[in-house]
Amino acid sequence: MGTLIDTLTEGIGVITWACTLTVLAPGVALVLVARQARLTVALYYVVGAALLAWAPAAGHWSVSARGAAVVIAGLLAAGTYVAAWRAQSHSSPYATGAGIVGGALAGWLWRPCVGPRLGDILNEASTDELRTLALMGVYVAGALLPLLLLAVLPYAVLAVDRVLDRIPFAIAGAVIGAAYAITLAIGLYDDLIGELYRISAGY
């Protein structure tokens, strides 16, 4: 239990770090666009991000963000926002697809801020797959806590639900999503990630 709590705490601790923005901002935008399917999109986004953040360390993913791969990723990213917009309920396949694909793209591109717990997860991923995948899920849930709260809070506070249902919030999410997809497709997103990582590392 202590390991789970420490891993979650470390994930929460990097929320405000610049390197976490590369996985958090696209997810928040996707949840804003989803409106009626926020919770499904958010939960699957966490799953997708955890899986693709863990997979390279475990030896199950070796595709680099270069050349045609980033163009395809940009198109897929744009598609997730369209799917999220079209999702009319939590059971919609558009919501599931938008969340899992959007999260997987973000997890693939993410360069997480490595603390001791995350370092252990990545170092042991190839030898203790199930445990490290579960712990990566806990870590990512901590790092994406604002996204999860944004998805859950409307169920607890109806006023929040009414506010977030307004079109300007969906438009704001769509604008962020469009910028994300375009910078990814034209090959600038990796440079942005590198810069945010340097800011987080303090150099």
MODELLER restraints for C-alpha pairs under 7 A, 6 or more apart:
rsr = mdl.restraints
at = mdl.atoms
rsr.add(forms.Gaussian(group=physical.xy_distance, feature=features.Distance(at['CA:4:A'], at['CA:135:A']), mean=6.85, stdev=0.5))
rsr.add(forms.Gaussian(group=physical.xy_distance, feature=features.Distance(at['CA:7:A'], at['CA:117:A']), mean=5.76, stdev=0.5))
rsr.add(forms.Gaussian(group=physical.xy_distance, feature=features.Distance(at['CA:7:A'], at['CA:135:A']), mean=6.95, stdev=0.5))
rsr.add(forms.Gaussian(group=physical.xy_distance, feature=features.Distance(at['CA:7:A'], at['CA:138:A']), mean=6.60, stdev=0.5))
rsr.add(forms.Gaussian(group=physical.xy_distance, feature=features.Distance(at['CA:7:A'], at['CA:139:A']), mean=5.44, stdev=0.5))
rsr.add(forms.Gaussian(group=physical.xy_distance, feature=features.Distance(at['CA:8:A'], at['CA:138:A']), mean=5.55, stdev=0.5))
rsr.add(forms.Gaussian(group=physical.xy_distance, feature=features.Distance(at['CA:8:A'], at['CA:139:A']), mean=5.02, stdev=0.5))
rsr.add(forms.Gaussian(group=physical.xy_distance, feature=features.Distance(at['CA:8:A'], at['CA:142:A']), mean=5.11, stdev=0.5))
rsr.add(forms.Gaussian(group=physical.xy_distance, feature=features.Distance(at['CA:9:A'], at['CA:142:A']), mean=6.81, stdev=0.5))
rsr.add(forms.Gaussian(group=physical.xy_distance, feature=features.Distance(at['CA:10:A'], at['CA:139:A']), mean=6.99, stdev=0.5))
rsr.add(forms.Gaussian(group=physical.xy_distance, feature=features.Distance(at['CA:11:A'], at['CA:139:A']), mean=4.63, stdev=0.5))
rsr.add(forms.Gaussian(group=physical.xy_distance, feature=features.Distance(at['CA:11:A'], at['CA:140:A']), mean=6.24, stdev=0.5))
rsr.add(forms.Gaussian(group=physical.xy_distance, feature=features.Distance(at['CA:11:A'], at['CA:142:A']), mean=4.36, stdev=0.5))
rsr.add(forms.Gaussian(group=physical.xy_distance, feature=features.Distance(at['CA:11:A'], at['CA:143:A']), mean=4.45, stdev=0.5))
rsr.add(forms.Gaussian(group=physical.xy_distance, feature=features.Distance(at['CA:12:A'], at['CA:142:A']), mean=4.37, stdev=0.5))
rsr.add(forms.Gaussian(group=physical.xy_distance, feature=features.Distance(at['CA:12:A'], at['CA:143:A']), mean=4.89, stdev=0.5))
rsr.add(forms.Gaussian(group=physical.xy_distance, feature=features.Distance(at['CA:12:A'], at['CA:145:A']), mean=6.95, stdev=0.5))
rsr.add(forms.Gaussian(group=physical.xy_distance, feature=features.Distance(at['CA:14:A'], at['CA:20:A']), mean=6.61, stdev=0.5))
rsr.add(forms.Gaussian(group=physical.xy_distance, feature=features.Distance(at['CA:14:A'], at['CA:113:A']), mean=7.00, stdev=0.5))
rsr.add(forms.Gaussian(group=physical.xy_distance, feature=features.Distance(at['CA:14:A'], at['CA:143:A']), mean=6.18, stdev=0.5))
rsr.add(forms.Gaussian(group=physical.xy_distance, feature=features.Distance(at['CA:15:A'], at['CA:143:A']), mean=5.16, stdev=0.5))
rsr.add(forms.Gaussian(group=physical.xy_distance, feature=features.Distance(at['CA:17:A'], at['CA:200:A']), mean=5.89, stdev=0.5))
rsr.add(forms.Gaussian(group=physical.xy_distance, feature=features.Distance(at['CA:18:A'], at['CA:196:A']), mean=5.26, stdev=0.5))
rsr.add(forms.Gaussian(group=physical.xy_distance, feature=features.Distance(at['CA:18:A'], at['CA:197:A']), mean=6.70, stdev=0.5))
rsr.add(forms.Gaussian(group=physical.xy_distance, feature=features.Distance(at['CA:18:A'], at['CA:199:A']), mean=6.60, stdev=0.5))
rsr.add(forms.Gaussian(group=physical.xy_distance, feature=features.Distance(at['CA:18:A'], at['CA:200:A']), mean=5.39, stdev=0.5))
rsr.add(forms.Gaussian(group=physical.xy_distance, feature=features.Distance(at['CA:19:A'], at['CA:111:A']), mean=6.72, stdev=0.5))
rsr.add(forms.Gaussian(group=physical.xy_distance, feature=features.Distance(at['CA:19:A'], at['CA:112:A']), mean=6.19, stdev=0.5))
rsr.add(forms.Gaussian(group=physical.xy_distance, feature=features.Distance(at['CA:19:A'], at['CA:113:A']), mean=6.26, stdev=0.5))
rsr.add(forms.Gaussian(group=physical.xy_distance, feature=features.Distance(at['CA:19:A'], at['CA:193:A']), mean=6.95, stdev=0.5))
rsr.add(forms.Gaussian(group=physical.xy_distance, feature=features.Distance(at['CA:19:A'], at['CA:196:A']), mean=5.16, stdev=0.5))
rsr.add(forms.Gaussian(group=physical.xy_distance, feature=features.Distance(at['CA:19:A'], at['CA:197:A']), mean=4.93, stdev=0.5))
rsr.add(forms.Gaussian(group=physical.xy_distance, feature=features.Distance(at['CA:19:A'], at['CA:200:A']), mean=5.99, stdev=0.5))
rsr.add(forms.Gaussian(group=physical.xy_distance, feature=features.Distance(at['CA:20:A'], at['CA:112:A']), mean=6.40, stdev=0.5))
rsr.add(forms.Gaussian(group=physical.xy_distance, feature=features.Distance(at['CA:22:A'], at['CA:110:A']), mean=6.23, stdev=0.5))
rsr.add(forms.Gaussian(group=physical.xy_distance, feature=features.Distance(at['CA:22:A'], at['CA:193:A']), mean=6.56, stdev=0.5))
rsr.add(forms.Gaussian(group=physical.xy_distance, feature=features.Distance(at['CA:23:A'], at['CA:106:A']), mean=5.13, stdev=0.5))
rsr.add(forms.Gaussian(group=physical.xy_distance, feature=features.Distance(at['CA:23:A'], at['CA:107:A']), mean=6.65, stdev=0.5))
rsr.add(forms.Gaussian(group=physical.xy_distance, feature=features.Distance(at['CA:23:A'], at['CA:110:A']), mean=6.08, stdev=0.5))
rsr.add(forms.Gaussian(group=physical.xy_distance, feature=features.Distance(at['CA:24:A'], at['CA:144:A']), mean=5.97, stdev=0.5))
rsr.add(forms.Gaussian(group=physical.xy_distance, feature=features.Distance(at['CA:26:A'], at['CA:177:A']), mean=6.27, stdev=0.5))
rsr.add(forms.Gaussian(group=physical.xy_distance, feature=features.Distance(at['CA:27:A'], at['CA:45:A']), mean=6.91, stdev=0.5))
rsr.add(forms.Gaussian(group=physical.xy_distance, feature=features.Distance(at['CA:27:A'], at['CA:147:A']), mean=6.67, stdev=0.5))
rsr.add(forms.Gaussian(group=physical.xy_distance, feature=features.Distance(at['CA:28:A'], at['CA:147:A']), mean=5.34, stdev=0.5))
rsr.add(forms.Gaussian(group=physical.xy_distance, feature=features.Distance(at['CA:29:A'], at['CA:173:A']), mean=3.97, stdev=0.5))
rsr.add(forms.Gaussian(group=physical.xy_distance, feature=features.Distance(at['CA:29:A'], at['CA:174:A']), mean=6.69, stdev=0.5))
rsr.add(forms.Gaussian(group=physical.xy_distance, feature=features.Distance(at['CA:29:A'], at['CA:176:A']), mean=6.16, stdev=0.5))
rsr.add(forms.Gaussian(group=physical.xy_distance, feature=features.Distance(at['CA:29:A'], at['CA:177:A']), mean=6.12, stdev=0.5))
rsr.add(forms.Gaussian(group=physical.xy_distance, feature=features.Distance(at['CA:30:A'], at['CA:81:A']), mean=6.05, stdev=0.5))
rsr.add(forms.Gaussian(group=physical.xy_distance, feature=features.Distance(at['CA:30:A'], at['CA:84:A']), mean=6.71, stdev=0.5))
rsr.add(forms.Gaussian(group=physical.xy_distance, feature=features.Distance(at['CA:30:A'], at['CA:173:A']), mean=6.28, stdev=0.5))
rsr.add(forms.Gaussian(group=physical.xy_distance, feature=features.Distance(at['CA:31:A'], at['CA:38:A']), mean=5.06, stdev=0.5))
rsr.add(forms.Gaussian(group=physical.xy_distance, feature=features.Distance(at['CA:31:A'], at['CA:41:A']), mean=6.38, stdev=0.5))
rsr.add(forms.Gaussian(group=physical.xy_distance, feature=features.Distance(at['CA:31:A'], at['CA:42:A']), mean=6.26, stdev=0.5))
rsr.add(forms.Gaussian(group=physical.xy_distance, feature=features.Distance(at['CA:31:A'], at['CA:151:A']), mean=6.86, stdev=0.5))
rsr.add(forms.Gaussian(group=physical.xy_distance, feature=features.Distance(at['CA:32:A'], at['CA:169:A']), mean=6.08, stdev=0.5))
rsr.add(forms.Gaussian(group=physical.xy_distance, feature=features.Distance(at['CA:32:A'], at['CA:170:A']), mean=5.13, stdev=0.5))
rsr.add(forms.Gaussian(group=physical.xy_distance, feature=features.Distance(at['CA:32:A'], at['CA:173:A']), mean=5.32, stdev=0.5))
rsr.add(forms.Gaussian(group=physical.xy_distance, feature=features.Distance(at['CA:33:A'], at['CA:81:A']), mean=6.76, stdev=0.5))
rsr.add(forms.Gaussian(group=physical.xy_distance, feature=features.Distance(at['CA:33:A'], at['CA:84:A']), mean=6.11, stdev=0.5))
rsr.add(forms.Gaussian(group=physical.xy_distance, feature=features.Distance(at['CA:33:A'], at['CA:85:A']), mean=5.50, stdev=0.5))
rsr.add(forms.Gaussian(group=physical.xy_distance, feature=features.Distance(at['CA:33:A'], at['CA:170:A']), mean=4.35, stdev=0.5))
rsr.add(forms.Gaussian(group=physical.xy_distance, feature=features.Distance(at['CA:33:A'], at['CA:173:A']), mean=5.40, stdev=0.5))
rsr.add(forms.Gaussian(group=physical.xy_distance, feature=features.Distance(at['CA:33:A'], at['CA:174:A']), mean=6.19, stdev=0.5))
rsr.add(forms.Gaussian(group=physical.xy_distance, feature=features.Distance(at['CA:34:A'], at['CA:84:A']), mean=4.50, stdev=0.5))
rsr.add(forms.Gaussian(group=physical.xy_distance, feature=features.Distance(at['CA:34:A'], at['CA:85:A']), mean=5.08, stdev=0.5))
rsr.add(forms.Gaussian(group=physical.xy_distance, feature=features.Distance(at['CA:34:A'], at['CA:87:A']), mean=6.53, stdev=0.5))
rsr.add(forms.Gaussian(group=physical.xy_distance, feature=features.Distance(at['CA:35:A'], at['CA:165:A']), mean=5.88, stdev=0.5))
rsr.add(forms.Gaussian(group=physical.xy_distance, feature=features.Distance(at['CA:36:A'], at['CA:88:A']), mean=5.79, stdev=0.5))
rsr.add(forms.Gaussian(group=physical.xy_distance, feature=features.Distance(at['CA:36:A'], at['CA:89:A']), mean=5.59, stdev=0.5))
rsr.add(forms.Gaussian(group=physical.xy_distance, feature=features.Distance(at['CA:37:A'], at['CA:87:A']), mean=6.18, stdev=0.5))
rsr.add(forms.Gaussian(group=physical.xy_distance, feature=features.Distance(at['CA:37:A'], at['CA:88:A']), mean=6.40, stdev=0.5))
rsr.add(forms.Gaussian(group=physical.xy_distance, feature=features.Distance(at['CA:37:A'], at['CA:89:A']), mean=5.05, stdev=0.5))
rsr.add(forms.Gaussian(group=physical.xy_distance, feature=features.Distance(at['CA:37:A'], at['CA:90:A']), mean=4.61, stdev=0.5))
rsr.add(forms.Gaussian(group=physical.xy_distance, feature=features.Distance(at['CA:37:A'], at['CA:95:A']), mean=6.11, stdev=0.5))
rsr.add(forms.Gaussian(group=physical.xy_distance, feature=features.Distance(at['CA:38:A'], at['CA:151:A']), mean=5.20, stdev=0.5))
rsr.add(forms.Gaussian(group=physical.xy_distance, feature=features.Distance(at['CA:39:A'], at['CA:151:A']), mean=4.88, stdev=0.5))
rsr.add(forms.Gaussian(group=physical.xy_distance, feature=features.Distance(at['CA:39:A'], at['CA:152:A']), mean=6.44, stdev=0.5))
rsr.add(forms.Gaussian(group=physical.xy_distance, feature=features.Distance(at['CA:40:A'], at['CA:90:A']), mean=5.45, stdev=0.5))
rsr.add(forms.Gaussian(group=physical.xy_distance, feature=features.Distance(at['CA:40:A'], at['CA:95:A']), mean=6.16, stdev=0.5))
rsr.add(forms.Gaussian(group=physical.xy_distance, feature=features.Distance(at['CA:40:A'], at['CA:96:A']), mean=6.42, stdev=0.5))
rsr.add(forms.Gaussian(group=physical.xy_distance, feature=features.Distance(at['CA:41:A'], at['CA:95:A']), mean=5.28, stdev=0.5))
rsr.add(forms.Gaussian(group=physical.xy_distance, feature=features.Distance(at['CA:41:A'], at['CA:96:A']), mean=6.07, stdev=0.5))
rsr.add(forms.Gaussian(group=physical.xy_distance, feature=features.Distance(at['CA:41:A'], at['CA:98:A']), mean=6.41, stdev=0.5))
rsr.add(forms.Gaussian(group=physical.xy_distance, feature=features.Distance(at['CA:41:A'], at['CA:99:A']), mean=4.22, stdev=0.5))
rsr.add(forms.Gaussian(group=physical.xy_distance, feature=features.Distance(at['CA:42:A'], at['CA:99:A']), mean=6.26, stdev=0.5))
rsr.add(forms.Gaussian(group=physical.xy_distance, feature=features.Distance(at['CA:42:A'], at['CA:147:A']), mean=6.68, stdev=0.5))
rsr.add(forms.Gaussian(group=physical.xy_distance, feature=features.Distance(at['CA:42:A'], at['CA:148:A']), mean=6.05, stdev=0.5))
rsr.add(forms.Gaussian(group=physical.xy_distance, feature=features.Distance(at['CA:42:A'], at['CA:151:A']), mean=6.45, stdev=0.5))
rsr.add(forms.Gaussian(group=physical.xy_distance, feature=features.Distance(at['CA:44:A'], at['CA:96:A']), mean=6.34, stdev=0.5))
rsr.add(forms.Gaussian(group=physical.xy_distance, feature=features.Distance(at['CA:44:A'], at['CA:99:A']), mean=4.61, stdev=0.5))
rsr.add(forms.Gaussian(group=physical.xy_distance, feature=features.Distance(at['CA:44:A'], at['CA:100:A']), mean=4.81, stdev=0.5))
rsr.add(forms.Gaussian(group=physical.xy_distance, feature=features.Distance(at['CA:45:A'], at['CA:99:A']), mean=4.20, stdev=0.5))
rsr.add(forms.Gaussian(group=physical.xy_distance, feature=features.Distance(at['CA:45:A'], at['CA:100:A']), mean=5.03, stdev=0.5))
rsr.add(forms.Gaussian(group=physical.xy_distance, feature=features.Distance(at['CA:45:A'], at['CA:102:A']), mean=6.15, stdev=0.5))
rsr.add(forms.Gaussian(group=physical.xy_distance, feature=features.Distance(at['CA:45:A'], at['CA:103:A']), mean=4.03, stdev=0.5))
rsr.add(forms.Gaussian(group=physical.xy_distance, feature=features.Distance(at['CA:46:A'], at['CA:103:A']), mean=6.09, stdev=0.5))
rsr.add(forms.Gaussian(group=physical.xy_distance, feature=features.Distance(at['CA:46:A'], at['CA:140:A']), mean=6.52, stdev=0.5))
rsr.add(forms.Gaussian(group=physical.xy_distance, feature=features.Distance(at['CA:46:A'], at['CA:141:A']), mean=6.24, stdev=0.5))
rsr.add(forms.Gaussian(group=physical.xy_distance, feature=features.Distance(at['CA:47:A'], at['CA:100:A']), mean=6.66, stdev=0.5))
rsr.add(forms.Gaussian(group=physical.xy_distance, feature=features.Distance(at['CA:47:A'], at['CA:103:A']), mean=6.94, stdev=0.5))
rsr.add(forms.Gaussian(group=physical.xy_distance, feature=features.Distance(at['CA:47:A'], at['CA:137:A']), mean=6.71, stdev=0.5))
rsr.add(forms.Gaussian(group=physical.xy_distance, feature=features.Distance(at['CA:48:A'], at['CA:100:A']), mean=4.65, stdev=0.5))
rsr.add(forms.Gaussian(group=physical.xy_distance, feature=features.Distance(at['CA:48:A'], at['CA:101:A']), mean=6.54, stdev=0.5))
rsr.add(forms.Gaussian(group=physical.xy_distance, feature=features.Distance(at['CA:48:A'], at['CA:103:A']), mean=4.29, stdev=0.5))
rsr.add(forms.Gaussian(group=physical.xy_distance, feature=features.Distance(at['CA:48:A'], at['CA:104:A']), mean=4.16, stdev=0.5))
rsr.add(forms.Gaussian(group=physical.xy_distance, feature=features.Distance(at['CA:48:A'], at['CA:107:A']), mean=6.94, stdev=0.5))
rsr.add(forms.Gaussian(group=physical.xy_distance, feature=features.Distance(at['CA:49:A'], at['CA:103:A']), mean=4.21, stdev=0.5))
rsr.add(forms.Gaussian(group=physical.xy_distance, feature=features.Distance(at['CA:49:A'], at['CA:104:A']), mean=4.68, stdev=0.5))
rsr.add(forms.Gaussian(group=physical.xy_distance, feature=features.Distance(at['CA:49:A'], at['CA:106:A']), mean=5.94, stdev=0.5))
rsr.add(forms.Gaussian(group=physical.xy_distance, feature=features.Distance(at['CA:49:A'], at['CA:107:A']), mean=3.99, stdev=0.5))
rsr.add(forms.Gaussian(group=physical.xy_distance, feature=features.Distance(at['CA:50:A'], at['CA:107:A']), mean=6.38, stdev=0.5))
rsr.add(forms.Gaussian(group=physical.xy_distance, feature=features.Distance(at['CA:50:A'], at['CA:136:A']), mean=5.70, stdev=0.5))
rsr.add(forms.Gaussian(group=physical.xy_distance, feature=features.Distance(at['CA:50:A'], at['CA:137:A']), mean=5.09, stdev=0.5))
rsr.add(forms.Gaussian(group=physical.xy_distance, feature=features.Distance(at['CA:50:A'], at['CA:140:A']), mean=5.82, stdev=0.5))
rsr.add(forms.Gaussian(group=physical.xy_distance, feature=features.Distance(at['CA:51:A'], at['CA:104:A']), mean=6.87, stdev=0.5))
rsr.add(forms.Gaussian(group=physical.xy_distance, feature=features.Distance(at['CA:52:A'], at['CA:104:A']), mean=5.33, stdev=0.5))
rsr.add(forms.Gaussian(group=physical.xy_distance, feature=features.Distance(at['CA:52:A'], at['CA:107:A']), mean=4.86, stdev=0.5))
rsr.add(forms.Gaussian(group=physical.xy_distance, feature=features.Distance(at['CA:52:A'], at['CA:108:A']), mean=5.08, stdev=0.5))
rsr.add(forms.Gaussian(group=physical.xy_distance, feature=features.Distance(at['CA:53:A'], at['CA:107:A']), mean=4.59, stdev=0.5))
rsr.add(forms.Gaussian(group=physical.xy_distance, feature=features.Distance(at['CA:53:A'], at['CA:108:A']), mean=5.73, stdev=0.5))
rsr.add(forms.Gaussian(group=physical.xy_distance, feature=features.Distance(at['CA:53:A'], at['CA:110:A']), mean=6.96, stdev=0.5))
rsr.add(forms.Gaussian(group=physical.xy_distance, feature=features.Distance(at['CA:54:A'], at['CA:122:A']), mean=6.97, stdev=0.5))
rsr.add(forms.Gaussian(group=physical.xy_distance, feature=features.Distance(at['CA:54:A'], at['CA:133:A']), mean=6.41, stdev=0.5))
rsr.add(forms.Gaussian(group=physical.xy_distance, feature=features.Distance(at['CA:54:A'], at['CA:136:A']), mean=6.59, stdev=0.5))
rsr.add(forms.Gaussian(group=physical.xy_distance, feature=features.Distance(at['CA:55:A'], at['CA:61:A']), mean=5.41, stdev=0.5))
rsr.add(forms.Gaussian(group=physical.xy_distance, feature=features.Distance(at['CA:56:A'], at['CA:62:A']), mean=5.93, stdev=0.5))
rsr.add(forms.Gaussian(group=physical.xy_distance, feature=features.Distance(at['CA:57:A'], at['CA:122:A']), mean=5.54, stdev=0.5))
rsr.add(forms.Gaussian(group=physical.xy_distance, feature=features.Distance(at['CA:57:A'], at['CA:125:A']), mean=5.77, stdev=0.5))
rsr.add(forms.Gaussian(group=physical.xy_distance, feature=features.Distance(at['CA:57:A'], at['CA:126:A']), mean=6.52, stdev=0.5))
rsr.add(forms.Gaussian(group=physical.xy_distance, feature=features.Distance(at['CA:58:A'], at['CA:125:A']), mean=4.63, stdev=0.5))
rsr.add(forms.Gaussian(group=physical.xy_distance, feature=features.Distance(at['CA:58:A'], at['CA:126:A']), mean=4.05, stdev=0.5))
rsr.add(forms.Gaussian(group=physical.xy_distance, feature=features.Distance(at['CA:58:A'], at['CA:129:A']), mean=6.84, stdev=0.5))
rsr.add(forms.Gaussian(group=physical.xy_distance, feature=features.Distance(at['CA:59:A'], at['CA:126:A']), mean=6.40, stdev=0.5))
rsr.add(forms.Gaussian(group=physical.xy_distance, feature=features.Distance(at['CA:70:A'], at['CA:184:A']), mean=6.01, stdev=0.5))
rsr.add(forms.Gaussian(group=physical.xy_distance, feature=features.Distance(at['CA:70:A'], at['CA:185:A']), mean=5.34, stdev=0.5))
rsr.add(forms.Gaussian(group=physical.xy_distance, feature=features.Distance(at['CA:70:A'], at['CA:187:A']), mean=6.42, stdev=0.5))
rsr.add(forms.Gaussian(group=physical.xy_distance, feature=features.Distance(at['CA:71:A'], at['CA:185:A']), mean=4.16, stdev=0.5))
rsr.add(forms.Gaussian(group=physical.xy_distance, feature=features.Distance(at['CA:71:A'], at['CA:186:A']), mean=6.75, stdev=0.5))
rsr.add(forms.Gaussian(group=physical.xy_distance, feature=features.Distance(at['CA:73:A'], at['CA:105:A']), mean=6.99, stdev=0.5))
rsr.add(forms.Gaussian(group=physical.xy_distance, feature=features.Distance(at['CA:73:A'], at['CA:185:A']), mean=6.74, stdev=0.5))
rsr.add(forms.Gaussian(group=physical.xy_distance, feature=features.Distance(at['CA:74:A'], at['CA:181:A']), mean=4.53, stdev=0.5))
rsr.add(forms.Gaussian(group=physical.xy_distance, feature=features.Distance(at['CA:74:A'], at['CA:182:A']), mean=6.33, stdev=0.5))
rsr.add(forms.Gaussian(group=physical.xy_distance, feature=features.Distance(at['CA:74:A'], at['CA:184:A']), mean=5.08, stdev=0.5))
rsr.add(forms.Gaussian(group=physical.xy_distance, feature=features.Distance(at['CA:74:A'], at['CA:185:A']), mean=4.25, stdev=0.5))
rsr.add(forms.Gaussian(group=physical.xy_distance, feature=features.Distance(at['CA:75:A'], at['CA:181:A']), mean=6.78, stdev=0.5))
rsr.add(forms.Gaussian(group=physical.xy_distance, feature=features.Distance(at['CA:75:A'], at['CA:185:A']), mean=6.99, stdev=0.5))
rsr.add(forms.Gaussian(group=physical.xy_distance, feature=features.Distance(at['CA:77:A'], at['CA:102:A']), mean=6.23, stdev=0.5))
rsr.add(forms.Gaussian(group=physical.xy_distance, feature=features.Distance(at['CA:77:A'], at['CA:181:A']), mean=5.42, stdev=0.5))
rsr.add(forms.Gaussian(group=physical.xy_distance, feature=features.Distance(at['CA:78:A'], at['CA:177:A']), mean=6.95, stdev=0.5))
rsr.add(forms.Gaussian(group=physical.xy_distance, feature=features.Distance(at['CA:78:A'], at['CA:178:A']), mean=6.55, stdev=0.5))
rsr.add(forms.Gaussian(group=physical.xy_distance, feature=features.Distance(at['CA:78:A'], at['CA:181:A']), mean=5.46, stdev=0.5))
rsr.add(forms.Gaussian(group=physical.xy_distance, feature=features.Distance(at['CA:80:A'], at['CA:98:A']), mean=4.38, stdev=0.5))
rsr.add(forms.Gaussian(group=physical.xy_distance, feature=features.Distance(at['CA:80:A'], at['CA:101:A']), mean=6.86, stdev=0.5))
rsr.add(forms.Gaussian(group=physical.xy_distance, feature=features.Distance(at['CA:80:A'], at['CA:102:A']), mean=5.90, stdev=0.5))
rsr.add(forms.Gaussian(group=physical.xy_distance, feature=features.Distance(at['CA:81:A'], at['CA:98:A']), mean=6.84, stdev=0.5))
rsr.add(forms.Gaussian(group=physical.xy_distance, feature=features.Distance(at['CA:81:A'], at['CA:174:A']), mean=6.85, stdev=0.5))
rsr.add(forms.Gaussian(group=physical.xy_distance, feature=features.Distance(at['CA:81:A'], at['CA:177:A']), mean=6.65, stdev=0.5))
rsr.add(forms.Gaussian(group=physical.xy_distance, feature=features.Distance(at['CA:83:A'], at['CA:94:A']), mean=4.97, stdev=0.5))
rsr.add(forms.Gaussian(group=physical.xy_distance, feature=features.Distance(at['CA:83:A'], at['CA:95:A']), mean=6.72, stdev=0.5))
rsr.add(forms.Gaussian(group=physical.xy_distance, feature=features.Distance(at['CA:83:A'], at['CA:98:A']), mean=5.66, stdev=0.5))
rsr.add(forms.Gaussian(group=physical.xy_distance, feature=features.Distance(at['CA:84:A'], at['CA:94:A']), mean=6.12, stdev=0.5))
rsr.add(forms.Gaussian(group=physical.xy_distance, feature=features.Distance(at['CA:84:A'], at['CA:95:A']), mean=5.52, stdev=0.5))
rsr.add(forms.Gaussian(group=physical.xy_distance, feature=features.Distance(at['CA:84:A'], at['CA:98:A']), mean=5.55, stdev=0.5))
rsr.add(forms.Gaussian(group=physical.xy_distance, feature=features.Distance(at['CA:86:A'], at['CA:94:A']), mean=6.70, stdev=0.5))
rsr.add(forms.Gaussian(group=physical.xy_distance, feature=features.Distance(at['CA:87:A'], at['CA:94:A']), mean=5.13, stdev=0.5))
rsr.add(forms.Gaussian(group=physical.xy_distance, feature=features.Distance(at['CA:87:A'], at['CA:95:A']), mean=5.29, stdev=0.5))
rsr.add(forms.Gaussian(group=physical.xy_distance, feature=features.Distance(at['CA:121:A'], at['CA:132:A']), mean=5.25, stdev=0.5))
rsr.add(forms.Gaussian(group=physical.xy_distance, feature=features.Distance(at['CA:121:A'], at['CA:136:A']), mean=6.86, stdev=0.5))
rsr.add(forms.Gaussian(group=physical.xy_distance, feature=features.Distance(at['CA:124:A'], at['CA:132:A']), mean=6.87, stdev=0.5))
rsr.add(forms.Gaussian(group=physical.xy_distance, feature=features.Distance(at['CA:125:A'], at['CA:132:A']), mean=5.46, stdev=0.5))
rsr.add(forms.Gaussian(group=physical.xy_distance, feature=features.Distance(at['CA:153:A'], at['CA:160:A']), mean=7.00, stdev=0.5))
rsr.add(forms.Gaussian(group=physical.xy_distance, feature=features.Distance(at['CA:154:A'], at['CA:160:A']), mean=5.04, stdev=0.5))
rsr.add(forms.Gaussian(group=physical.xy_distance, feature=features.Distance(at['CA:154:A'], at['CA:161:A']), mean=4.20, stdev=0.5))
rsr.add(forms.Gaussian(group=physical.xy_distance, feature=features.Distance(at['CA:183:A'], at['CA:189:A']), mean=5.15, stdev=0.5))
